[in-house]
């Protein structure tokens, strides 16, 4: 029986990473794989949200001061960022055997900075003859001109790509085309776990809003165009509809006032006397956040996995896009990402979000719900088909 090592998890503070871990474990167990290991940078937090109950946690080692200094010198002088990252996987490859495989679950790591940690994992897996799977991924067009990325991509035994824009890019790079599989993000199959809804939350008559620091030019400046758009949207909802509003973080720590919560708290405090607004200010798991989102009537979100929580539970949703992944998923669901994604980089006026909310979500609510009814079952089943193909390939190749 295979053991599976899930790598690339940045920690439960990112509920999207948590969602990938939980849904991947659920799917793999449906295929009889029970020996699951999860590498973690933050055991305490991951245990606090119960990830130790679904996989055996394996700690990334802490580098000594000397090791950090040596890694820095080699990276800066010799342009070798992989050297230091190899140390991170020492405990993994001390214990892994030939009946195991590794899954790189950092789905968008090839969309931003050079993914040295992924390079290191892939190299070591190849050196130990261990199959390496790139799981639920997105990539951007940088890969087409980056030889190191292309070399690394072609070390993967299989690639399960979560949206067609990235799939079409990878087709130009990945030479083993039979092992390139397009399927939905595994988090489309994540369970929703019931939790008490926030005060002022009206079931099926609330607009859920998620925001990320990534969609602001300056999150400290309330004159930032994104803030103005959000304030105008909220003002419209309060003054011209009977809808309530719930601000829902998805990458956050309440105690540390981090990430999405920091932004949403500023917005919440802008409306101190509004009894139609609520904010999620508990350290909820991704399953509980999905339950809250599933009870919204409409959803507007920046974080991809907050959007997946809405899409997968049939909530009409509009993405505030900051990368290819949100565009690709919207395209696959609706055949038109321009309509269902608003790029924060392209905001030019004060009312673009409000106008999109009115013209797309409200006016086309029934059309969107009908589209979900037509597509979601088959769309969700694509990840199960992909895993079936993957496991058959690994067992019989």
C-alpha positions as CSV (number, residue, x, y, z in Angstrom):
1,X,0.0,0.0,0.0
2,X,1.3,3.4,-0.9
3,X,2.1,6.1,1.6
4,X,1.6,9.7,0.5
5,X,3.6,12.7,1.7
6,X,1.8,16.1,1.3
7,X,4.4,18.8,0.9
8,X,4.2,22.5,0.3
9,X,1.7,23.3,3.0
10,X,2.5,26.8,4.3
11,X,0.3,26.3,7.4
12,X,-3.3,26.4,8.6
13,X,-3.3,30.2,8.8
14,X,-3.9,29.9,5.0
15,X,-7.2,28.2,5.0
16,X,-6.7,27.5,1.3
17,X,-3.8,25.3,2.1
18,X,-5.8,23.6,4.9
19,X,-8.7,23.1,2.4
20,X,-6.3,21.4,-0.1
21,X,-4.9,19.1,2.7
22,X,-8.4,18.1,4.0
23,X,-10.0,17.6,0.6
24,X,-6.9,15.7,-0.7
25,X,-6.9,13.4,2.3
26,X,-10.6,12.8,1.8
27,X,-10.2,11.9,-1.8
28,X,-7.2,9.7,-1.3
29,X,-8.9,7.8,1.4
30,X,-11.8,7.1,-1.0
31,X,-9.3,5.3,-3.1
32,X,-8.0,3.3,-0.1
33,X,-4.9,5.3,0.8
34,X,-4.8,5.8,4.6
35,X,-1.1,6.3,5.2
36,X,-0.9,10.1,4.9
37,X,1.9,12.4,6.1
38,X,1.8,16.2,6.1
39,X,5.0,18.3,6.3
40,X,4.4,21.4,8.5
41,X,6.2,24.6,9.4
42,X,3.8,25.3,12.3
43,X,2.8,22.1,14.1
44,X,1.1,24.0,17.0
45,X,-1.3,25.9,14.7
46,X,-1.9,22.9,12.4
47,X,-2.8,20.8,15.5
48,X,-5.1,23.5,16.8
49,X,-7.3,23.2,13.7
50,X,-7.1,19.4,13.7
51,X,-4.8,18.6,10.8
52,X,-3.0,16.0,13.0
53,X,-6.2,14.0,13.0
54,X,-6.2,13.5,9.3
55,X,-2.5,13.0,8.6
56,X,0.7,12.3,10.5
57,X,2.5,15.7,10.9
58,X,6.2,15.8,9.9
59,X,8.1,18.9,11.0
60,X,10.3,20.8,8.7
61,X,13.6,21.2,10.5
62,X,14.7,24.6,11.8
63,X,17.9,25.9,10.3
64,X,20.7,27.0,12.6
65,X,22.1,30.5,12.2
66,X,25.2,29.0,10.4
67,X,22.9,27.0,8.0
68,X,20.9,30.1,7.2
69,X,24.0,32.1,6.6
70,X,25.5,29.4,4.4
71,X,22.3,29.1,2.4
72,X,22.2,32.9,1.9
73,X,25.7,33.0,0.7
74,X,25.3,30.1,-1.8
75,X,22.0,31.6,-3.0
76,X,23.3,35.1,-3.5
77,X,26.8,34.3,-4.8
78,X,26.2,31.1,-6.8
79,X,22.6,31.8,-7.7
80,X,21.6,28.5,-6.1
81,X,18.5,28.7,-4.0
82,X,17.9,24.9,-4.0
83,X,20.9,24.1,-1.8
84,X,19.4,25.5,1.4
85,X,15.9,24.2,0.6
86,X,17.1,20.6,0.4
87,X,17.7,20.7,4.1
88,X,13.9,21.1,4.6
89,X,13.2,17.7,3.3
90,X,15.9,15.8,5.2
91,X,13.4,14.2,7.6
92,X,11.1,13.2,4.8
93,X,13.7,11.4,2.7
94,X,15.2,9.8,5.8
95,X,12.0,7.9,6.2
96,X,10.3,7.6,2.8
97,X,10.4,4.3,0.9
98,X,9.9,3.1,-2.7
99,X,6.2,2.4,-2.0
100,X,5.5,6.1,-1.4
101,X,5.0,9.2,-3.4
102,X,5.1,12.9,-2.7
103,X,2.5,15.4,-3.7
104,X,3.4,19.0,-4.0
105,X,0.3,20.8,-2.8
106,X,1.5,24.4,-3.0
107,X,-0.8,24.9,-6.0
108,X,0.3,28.4,-7.1
109,X,3.9,28.5,-6.1
110,X,4.9,28.7,-9.8
111,X,2.8,31.9,-10.2
112,X,5.0,34.2,-8.1
113,X,8.6,33.9,-6.9
114,X,11.1,31.3,-8.0
115,X,9.9,28.1,-6.2
116,X,13.2,26.9,-4.8
117,X,11.5,24.7,-2.2
118,X,9.5,22.9,-4.9
119,X,12.7,22.5,-7.0
120,X,14.4,20.9,-4.0
121,X,11.5,18.5,-3.3
122,X,11.4,17.5,-7.0
123,X,15.1,17.0,-7.3
124,X,15.3,14.8,-4.1
125,X,12.3,12.8,-5.2
126,X,14.0,12.1,-8.5
127,X,17.3,11.2,-6.8
128,X,15.5,8.7,-4.6
129,X,13.3,7.3,-7.4
130,X,10.2,8.5,-5.6
131,X,7.3,9.6,-7.9
132,X,6.6,13.3,-7.5
133,X,3.1,14.7,-8.2
134,X,2.3,18.4,-8.9
135,X,-1.2,18.5,-7.4
136,X,-4.1,21.0,-8.0
137,X,-1.7,23.5,-9.6
138,X,-1.7,26.7,-11.5
139,X,1.2,28.3,-13.4
140,X,1.6,31.5,-15.2
141,X,3.3,32.4,-18.5
142,X,6.7,33.1,-16.9
143,X,7.3,29.4,-17.2
144,X,7.4,29.7,-21.0
145,X,10.6,31.7,-20.9
146,X,12.2,30.3,-17.7
147,X,14.5,27.3,-18.4
148,X,14.9,26.3,-14.8
149,X,11.1,26.2,-14.3
150,X,10.7,24.1,-17.5
151,X,13.4,21.7,-16.3
152,X,11.7,21.4,-12.9
153,X,8.2,20.9,-14.4
154,X,9.5,18.0,-16.4
155,X,10.7,16.2,-13.4
156,X,7.2,15.6,-12.1
157,X,5.8,12.1,-12.7
158,X,2.3,13.5,-13.0
159,X,0.7,17.0,-13.0
160,X,-2.9,17.5,-12.0
161,X,-3.7,21.0,-13.1
162,X,-6.8,22.8,-11.7
163,X,-7.8,25.1,-14.6
164,X,-7.6,25.3,-18.3
165,X,-5.5,28.5,-18.7
166,X,-2.6,26.9,-16.8
167,X,-3.3,23.5,-18.6
168,X,-2.8,25.2,-22.0
169,X,0.5,26.7,-20.7
170,X,1.8,23.4,-19.4
171,X,0.9,21.6,-22.6
172,X,3.7,23.7,-24.2
173,X,6.2,22.8,-21.6
174,X,5.5,19.4,-20.1
175,X,6.8,16.7,-22.4
176,X,4.9,13.7,-20.8
177,X,1.6,14.8,-22.1
178,X,-0.2,11.6,-21.1
179,X,0.5,12.4,-17.5
180,X,-0.9,15.9,-17.7
181,X,-4.5,15.9,-16.3
182,X,-7.0,18.7,-16.1
183,X,-9.3,18.4,-13.1
184,X,-11.0,20.8,-10.6
185,X,-9.2,21.9,-7.5
186,X,-9.6,19.1,-4.8
187,X,-11.2,21.7,-2.5
188,X,-14.4,21.5,-4.6
189,X,-15.0,18.3,-2.6
190,X,-14.2,19.8,0.8
191,X,-16.9,19.2,3.4
192,X,-18.7,22.1,5.0
193,X,-18.9,21.8,8.8
194,X,-21.8,23.5,10.5
195,X,-21.0,26.3,12.9
196,X,-23.0,29.1,14.6
197,X,-23.4,31.9,12.0
198,X,-22.2,35.4,13.0
199,X,-24.7,37.9,14.5
200,X,-26.5,39.9,11.9
201,X,-26.1,37.1,9.3
202,X,-29.3,36.4,7.4
203,X,-29.3,32.9,5.8
204,X,-29.6,33.2,2.0
205,X,-29.9,37.0,2.2
206,X,-26.3,38.0,3.0
207,X,-23.5,39.1,0.8
208,X,-20.2,37.5,1.8
209,X,-17.1,39.6,1.1
210,X,-13.5,38.3,1.3
211,X,-10.5,40.6,0.7
212,X,-6.7,40.0,0.6
213,X,-3.9,42.5,1.1
214,X,-2.8,41.4,-2.4
215,X,-5.6,43.4,-4.0
216,X,-4.7,46.7,-2.5
217,X,-2.0,49.1,-3.6
218,X,-1.8,50.4,0.0
219,X,-3.9,48.7,2.7
220,X,-3.0,51.5,5.1
221,X,-4.6,54.1,2.9
222,X,-8.4,54.2,2.9
223,X,-8.2,56.3,-0.2
224,X,-6.9,53.3,-2.1
225,X,-9.1,52.6,-5.1
226,X,-10.0,49.2,-3.8
227,X,-11.2,50.6,-0.4
228,X,-13.3,53.2,-2.3
229,X,-14.9,50.5,-4.4
230,X,-15.6,48.3,-1.3
231,X,-17.1,51.3,0.6
232,X,-19.3,52.2,-2.4
233,X,-20.4,48.6,-2.8
234,X,-21.3,48.3,0.9
235,X,-23.0,51.7,1.0
236,X,-25.2,50.6,-2.0
237,X,-26.1,47.3,-0.4
238,X,-27.1,49.0,2.9
239,X,-29.0,51.9,1.3
240,X,-30.7,50.3,-1.6
241,X,-31.2,46.6,-0.8
242,X,-32.5,44.5,2.2
243,X,-29.3,42.3,2.1
244,X,-26.9,42.0,5.0
245,X,-23.1,41.8,4.7
246,X,-20.6,39.4,6.2
247,X,-16.9,40.0,6.0
248,X,-15.1,36.6,5.8
249,X,-11.3,36.2,6.0
250,X,-9.7,33.1,4.5
251,X,-6.0,33.7,5.2
252,X,-5.8,35.0,8.7
253,X,-5.0,35.0,12.4
254,X,-7.4,36.9,14.6
255,X,-5.0,37.2,17.5
256,X,-2.1,38.5,15.3
257,X,-4.4,40.7,13.2
258,X,-2.9,39.1,10.1
259,X,-3.7,39.2,6.4
260,X,-7.4,39.2,5.4
261,X,-8.6,39.9,8.9
262,X,-6.5,43.0,9.2
263,X,-8.1,44.4,6.0
264,X,-11.6,43.4,6.8
265,X,-11.4,44.7,10.3
266,X,-10.6,48.2,8.9
267,X,-13.7,48.0,6.8
268,X,-15.9,46.7,9.6
269,X,-14.7,49.5,11.9
270,X,-15.7,52.0,9.2
271,X,-19.4,51.1,9.9
272,X,-19.5,51.1,13.7
273,X,-23.3,51.5,14.0
274,X,-24.4,49.2,11.2
275,X,-26.6,46.4,12.5
276,X,-26.7,44.7,9.1
277,X,-23.0,43.9,9.0
278,X,-20.9,41.1,10.6
279,X,-17.4,39.9,10.5
280,X,-15.9,36.4,11.1
281,X,-13.6,37.0,14.1
282,X,-13.1,33.4,15.2
283,X,-10.3,31.1,14.2
284,X,-12.5,28.9,12.1
285,X,-11.3,26.0,10.0
286,X,-11.8,26.0,6.2
287,X,-14.7,23.7,6.7
288,X,-16.5,26.1,9.0
289,X,-15.7,29.0,6.7
290,X,-17.2,27.0,3.8
291,X,-20.4,26.5,5.8
292,X,-20.7,30.3,6.5
293,X,-20.0,31.0,2.8
294,X,-22.5,28.4,1.7
295,X,-25.3,30.3,3.5
296,X,-24.6,33.5,1.7
297,X,-26.9,34.6,-1.2
298,X,-24.0,36.3,-3.1
299,X,-20.2,36.2,-2.6
300,X,-17.4,38.5,-3.7
301,X,-13.9,37.1,-2.9
302,X,-10.2,37.7,-3.5
303,X,-8.8,34.4,-2.1
304,X,-9.2,31.6,-4.6
305,X,-10.3,29.1,-2.0
306,X,-12.9,31.4,-0.6
307,X,-14.3,31.5,-4.1
308,X,-14.1,27.7,-4.4
309,X,-16.2,27.5,-1.2
310,X,-18.8,29.7,-2.9
311,X,-18.7,28.0,-6.3
312,X,-18.8,24.5,-4.9
313,X,-21.9,25.2,-2.8
314,X,-23.8,27.0,-5.5
315,X,-23.4,30.6,-4.3
316,X,-23.3,33.2,-7.2
317,X,-19.9,34.6,-6.9
318,X,-17.6,37.3,-8.4
319,X,-13.8,37.0,-8.1
320,X,-11.5,39.9,-7.4
321,X,-8.6,38.5,-9.4
322,X,-4.9,38.8,-8.8
323,X,-3.5,35.8,-10.6
324,X,-4.2,33.3,-13.4
325,X,-5.9,30.7,-11.1
326,X,-9.0,32.8,-10.4
327,X,-9.4,33.6,-14.1
328,X,-8.9,29.9,-15.1
329,X,-11.4,28.5,-12.7
330,X,-14.0,31.2,-13.6
331,X,-13.4,30.4,-17.3
332,X,-14.0,26.7,-16.8
333,X,-17.2,27.3,-14.8
334,X,-18.7,30.1,-16.9
335,X,-16.8,30.1,-20.2
336,X,-16.0,33.8,-19.6
337,X,-13.5,34.9,-16.9
338,X,-13.7,38.6,-18.0
339,X,-17.3,38.7,-16.9
340,X,-16.9,36.9,-13.6
341,X,-13.4,38.2,-12.6
342,X,-12.5,41.8,-11.8
343,X,-8.8,42.4,-11.9
344,X,-7.7,44.8,-9.1
345,X,-4.9,46.0,-11.4
346,X,-7.5,47.2,-13.9
347,X,-9.7,49.2,-11.5
348,X,-10.2,52.7,-13.0
349,X,-13.4,54.0,-11.4
350,X,-15.0,54.2,-7.9
351,X,-18.0,52.0,-8.7
352,X,-16.7,49.1,-10.7
353,X,-17.4,46.5,-7.9
354,X,-20.9,47.9,-7.2
355,X,-21.7,47.9,-10.9
356,X,-20.5,44.3,-11.3
357,X,-22.5,43.2,-8.3
358,X,-25.7,44.7,-9.7
359,X,-25.2,43.8,-13.4
360,X,-23.7,40.3,-13.0
361,X,-24.6,38.8,-9.6
362,X,-28.0,40.3,-9.0
363,X,-29.5,40.6,-12.5
364,X,-28.1,37.2,-13.5
365,X,-28.7,35.3,-10.3
366,X,-31.0,32.7,-11.7
367,X,-28.8,32.2,-14.8
368,X,-25.8,31.5,-12.5
369,X,-27.8,29.1,-10.4
370,X,-29.0,27.2,-13.5
371,X,-25.4,27.1,-14.7
372,X,-24.3,25.5,-11.4
373,X,-27.1,22.9,-11.7
374,X,-25.9,22.0,-15.1
375,X,-22.1,21.8,-14.5
376,X,-21.1,21.3,-10.9
377,X,-21.7,17.5,-10.5
378,X,-19.6,16.6,-13.6
379,X,-17.0,19.3,-12.8
380,X,-16.5,18.0,-9.2
381,X,-16.2,14.4,-10.4
382,X,-13.2,15.4,-12.6
383,X,-10.9,15.3,-9.6
384,X,-12.0,11.7,-8.8
385,X,-11.3,10.7,-12.4
386,X,-7.9,12.3,-12.2
387,X,-6.9,10.4,-9.1
388,X,-8.1,7.1,-10.6
389,X,-5.9,7.7,-13.6
390,X,-3.0,8.8,-11.4
391,X,-3.1,5.8,-9.1
392,X,-3.5,3.3,-11.9
393,X,-0.5,4.9,-13.6
394,X,1.6,4.8,-10.4
395,X,0.7,1.2,-9.7
396,X,1.2,-0.2,-13.2
397,X,3.8,1.9,-14.8
